[in-house]
Structures are given as C-alpha cells and as structure tokens.
Amino acid sequence: MATVKLTTEEFKKKVFDYENATEWSYAGELPAIVDFYADWCGPCKMVAPILEDLSKEYDGKLIIYKVDTEVEQELSAVFGIQSIPTILFIPVNGQPMMQPGALPKNAFKQVIEEELLVQQL
C-alpha cells in the first residue's frame, strides 16, 4: 500500500476529529505516521521515497498519511506545524509524538518498531 494523501476532512474522519473532541482519540485501527510536507520543500522530497518504502514494508501493520501544508493550512495550524517536514507518529493507544525535520530510514524504523508496533502485540 502506498502513502495516502489526506485532506482536513479525511483527517478528521480517519485520524482525529479535533473539532468535536478535547482529548486525543485516534480513530484508526492501525498505527499511523502523518507526514506534513510541501511540494517545494527539499528535505520533504528526501523523506518521501523513504515513507513510500516503509508503507510497502509495513503494509497491513501501519498506515502512512501525507498532508500538504500548502493546501491544508487549517490542519497545519491546528498542529502548530512551523517547519517541514514534520512527522506525527500515532500509536493505536496513547499519545501521538511529533518530530520536526527529515529523518533517515533507520530512525523511522526504530520509532515504528519501538513505539508504534510494540503496542499491538
């Protein structure tokens, strides 16, 4: 499965409806990563193929979403995105973790293995 582009409305349905909830409550059944990016961003372009690879490698175990900060400005503002790429790691249970900046593949894999997938066992 490839990465999935999200609009603000889709985000509210699939990830978190921030307009109707005060406490974080993830709507998905699989852990997720949300990549806040922009088409003009150099580091975002470096991260994109890594996330595509990971989406195939962890198919069925993890969903990787992409949010274009230029298009989805409301969503970016809600999460206080100030630099891109910013990566939101979402476990099925528990609080999400936000990481600004481009990460190497091994760092993504470490977070996936140690933080996201470990809770599913």
C-alpha positions as CSV (number, residue, x, y, z in Angstrom):
1,M,0.0,0.0,0.0
2,A,1.3,3.4,-0.9
3,T,1.2,6.5,1.3
4,V,-2.2,8.1,1.5
5,K,-2.8,11.9,0.9
6,L,-5.2,13.4,3.4
7,T,-7.4,16.4,3.3
8,T,-8.5,18.1,6.5
9,E,-11.9,16.5,6.3
10,E,-10.4,13.0,5.8
11,F,-8.0,13.6,8.7
12,K,-11.0,14.3,11.0
13,K,-12.6,11.0,9.9
14,K,-9.6,8.7,9.8
15,V,-7.2,10.2,12.4
16,F,-8.7,12.6,14.9
17,D,-11.7,14.9,14.9
18,Y,-10.2,17.9,16.6
19,E,-13.3,20.0,16.2
20,N,-15.5,17.6,18.3
21,A,-13.1,16.2,20.8
22,T,-11.0,17.8,23.5
23,E,-8.9,14.8,24.4
24,W,-6.7,13.0,21.8
25,S,-8.5,9.9,20.5
26,Y,-7.1,8.2,17.4
27,A,-9.9,7.0,15.0
28,G,-7.8,4.4,13.2
29,E,-7.2,0.7,13.8
30,L,-3.6,0.6,12.7
31,P,-0.7,2.8,14.0
32,A,-0.1,5.7,11.6
33,I,2.5,8.2,10.5
34,V,1.4,11.6,9.2
35,D,4.0,13.5,7.1
36,F,3.3,17.2,7.0
37,Y,5.1,18.4,3.8
38,A,5.1,20.8,0.9
39,D,6.0,20.2,-2.7
40,W,8.7,22.9,-2.7
41,C,10.4,21.5,0.4
42,G,13.8,19.9,-0.3
43,P,14.0,17.8,2.9
44,C,10.4,16.7,2.3
45,K,11.4,15.3,-1.1
46,M,14.2,13.3,0.6
47,V,11.8,11.8,3.1
48,A,9.0,10.9,0.5
49,P,10.7,7.9,-1.0
50,I,11.6,6.6,2.4
51,L,8.0,6.8,3.5
52,E,6.9,5.1,0.3
53,D,9.3,2.2,1.0
54,L,8.1,1.9,4.6
55,S,4.5,1.9,3.5
56,K,5.2,-1.2,1.4
57,E,7.4,-2.8,4.1
58,Y,4.8,-2.4,6.8
59,D,1.7,-2.9,4.7
60,G,-1.1,-4.2,6.8
61,K,0.6,-3.1,10.0
62,L,0.9,0.7,9.6
63,I,-0.7,3.5,7.6
64,I,1.4,6.4,6.3
65,Y,-0.5,9.6,5.5
66,K,0.7,12.7,3.8
67,V,-0.7,16.2,4.4
68,D,0.2,19.0,2.1
69,T,0.7,22.0,4.4
70,E,0.2,24.4,1.5
71,V,-3.3,23.0,0.8
72,E,-4.4,22.0,4.3
73,Q,-3.4,25.2,6.1
74,E,-6.1,24.8,8.8
75,L,-4.9,21.3,9.7
76,S,-1.3,22.6,9.8
77,A,-2.3,25.4,12.1
78,V,-4.2,23.1,14.5
79,F,-1.0,21.0,14.9
80,G,1.3,24.1,15.1
81,I,3.4,23.0,12.1
82,Q,6.2,25.5,11.9
83,S,8.8,23.6,10.0
84,I,8.5,20.9,7.4
85,P,8.8,18.1,7.1
86,T,7.1,17.4,10.5
87,I,6.3,13.8,11.2
88,L,3.4,12.8,13.5
89,F,3.8,9.3,14.9
90,I,0.4,7.9,16.1
91,P,0.2,4.7,18.2
92,V,-3.2,3.0,18.3
93,N,-3.3,3.7,22.1
94,G,-1.6,6.5,23.8
95,Q,-0.4,10.0,22.8
96,P,1.0,10.9,19.4
97,M,4.6,12.0,19.1
98,M,5.7,14.9,16.8
99,Q,9.1,15.1,15.3
100,P,10.2,18.0,13.1
101,G,12.8,17.5,10.4
102,A,13.8,14.9,7.9
103,L,14.7,11.6,9.5
104,P,16.8,8.8,8.0
105,K,15.1,5.5,7.3
106,N,16.7,3.7,10.3
107,A,15.2,6.4,12.6
108,F,11.7,5.9,11.2
109,K,12.1,2.1,11.5
110,Q,13.3,2.5,15.1
111,V,10.2,4.5,16.1
112,I,7.9,2.2,14.2
113,E,9.3,-0.9,15.8
114,E,9.8,0.5,19.3
115,E,6.8,2.9,19.7
116,L,4.1,2.0,17.1
117,L,4.1,-1.7,16.6
118,V,5.1,-2.7,20.1
119,Q,1.6,-1.7,21.4
120,Q,-0.2,-4.0,19.1
121,L,1.3,-7.2,20.4
